[in-house]
Amino acid sequence: MKNTGLKSSVKLGEKKALPVKAAINTDQVEKISKKIHNPKEETVRVTIDIPESMYLDMKMKVVQERTTVRNYFLNLLAAEADIHI
């Protein structure tokens, strides 16, 4: 192997002990997870195909409204059905 002289010019310094992380409270994690992932009502997963010509317009509208695609469609559906979510 070729000797480049880097070993003498680069020093890593002394080793430092890493901080010890506190133990994770699994009950608290479960409680938070259930709060996030359990909606107030049962849901049904729906997949739709959008024409490519409409996709960019939909994405731009979502960005302009600062929302998600999911909320965008839920709001459209709610407006059509005159439901408030």
JOFENPE-V356092 format. One record per run of one state. SS is the DSSP state (H for helix, E for strand, C for the rest). FROM is the first residue (numbers start at 1). LEN is the number of residues. If there is no record, write none. Layout:
# JOFENPE-V356092
ss = <SS:SS>
from = <FROM:FROM>
len = <LEN:LEN>
This chain:
# JOFENPE-V356092
ss = <C:H:C:H:C:H:C:H:C>
from = <1:6:10:26:38:52:65:69:82>
len = <5:4:16:12:14:13:4:13:4>
